[in-house]
């Protein structure tokens, strides 16, 4: 199944930003930066990943899920799938 939303450029921009943050982390470790600075960058990267996941989840709910909920046979399985991914993203 493809991504539900159609704003792939926006997603790719977010992913590029996250890649930059991870490269920044590598550089910080290579340059033996202060632990607290590295931890702050890790927190920022985690936040960006979480935000990306929630953005994709919202598109999924608005697109794929709303369409599938019309099919009663797939209803319970879909709700279980959405709850599973929500629980993983909310950790």
Secondary structure, DSSP 8 states (H G I E B T S, - for coil): ---S-S-HHHHHHHHHHHHHHHHHHHHHHHTT--HHHHHHHHHHHHHHHHHHHHHHHHHHIIIIIHHHTTSGGGHHHHHHHHHHHHHHHT-
